[in-house]
Amino acid sequence: MKKILVAEDEKVMRYMIKDFLENYDFEVIQAENGLDAYVLWKNEKPDILLTDINMPKMNGIELLQRIKNTTPDFPVIVMTGVNIETSVNIANNNKANAILEKPFRMHDLVSIINKHLAL
């Protein structure tokens, strides 16, 4: 079973994603901020990270940078709902594997996850 780390500060969104992905037989671990997500990433060894950009303690871009500096091939999907063009540029410059604009369709999320887990 593939393990997905979801870093999202909005509780409702985090639980919606978790519930949906569990229907596809993914194991989902959650963090409500970037710092907790980084600790979970190091300790839990997930297969992929799904992160929001705007989060407390450490934002999603800093989280992305830290992970890519350590493990460049680790797949990271960035979610954003604000200032899409700027967010896309920043995420691309930091080697995000995919970017999802909020709101997104859950089936699109699963397709992107499956694509990056199959690489």
N, C-alpha and C positions, 0 to 999 in steps of 0.2 A: 504494500500500500504506500503510495506516494504521500509525502508530508509537505503541507503548504503552510507557510508562516504568513499570517495576515496582520499587517500593521496599519491600524485605522483608529483614529481617536473618537470617531462618532460610533457610539455603542450600537445603535440600531443598525447602522450600515455593516459594522463588523459582524454582528450576529446573523444578519441576512446572508452575507457572503458565506459565513461558516456553515449555516444550515443548508444552503444551496449546494456547496461543494461536497458536503458529506453525502448528499444523494448520489454523487458520482464516485463514491468510495475513496475519497481523499481523506487523509487524516489532517485536521486543521488545528493549528495552534495560533493563539491570538496575542497581540500586544496593543495597548492603547496609546503608546507613544514610541518614538524612534529609539530611545535609549533602552527600553524594555525589549524592543524587537531585536536590537543588536545583541543583547545578552542571550535571548532565546536562540538567535541564529547561531551563536557560538556554541551553546550548550546542547541544543536539540537537533542540530544538523538536518534542517529541512531540505527538501529537494528544490524548492522555489520560494521566492518572496514576492508577495503582493503588497505594495506599500502606497499609502496616501502621501502627498507631498507636505501638506500643512498639518503638522502635529506638534504637540508640546515636547519639551525636553531635548529632542533632536528631530529635525524635520526629515522628510523622506529623501531629500537630495543628499544630505549628509550621511544618512544611513546607506544609501546607494553607493556613495563615494567610499565609505569605510569598507563595505563588502567587496566592491570591485578592486580596491587596492590590495586586499588580502587574497581574494579568489576571483580573478578576472572573468572566468568562464561561468560563474554562478548566475543563474537566470533570475532577473529582477524585472517585475512588471510594475510600472508606476501608474497610480490613479490620480487624477486631478479634476477639480471642478472650478478652479479659479485661474484666470489669466492664462488661458489654454496655450496661446502661441509662445509666451515666455516659458511656461512650464515644459512644453515640448522641446524647446531649444535647450533648456538646462538639462533635462533628462537625457536627451540625445548626446549632449556634450559629455555627459558622465556615464555613457555606455549602457543606458537602460535597454533591456531587450525588447520591451514593448511599452506603449503608453495607451491608457484607456481614459477617455474623457467621461466624466460623470455628467449626467446619468448614463450608464451603459447597460446593455442587455446582458443578463447573466449567462446566456448561451454563448455570447461572444467571449466572455471571460473564460469559460471552460475551453473553448476552441483555442484561445491563445495559450492557456496553460498547457493543454495537451501538445500543442505544437512545440513549445519550448522544452517540455519534458522528454519529447521524442528525439531531440537533437543529440 
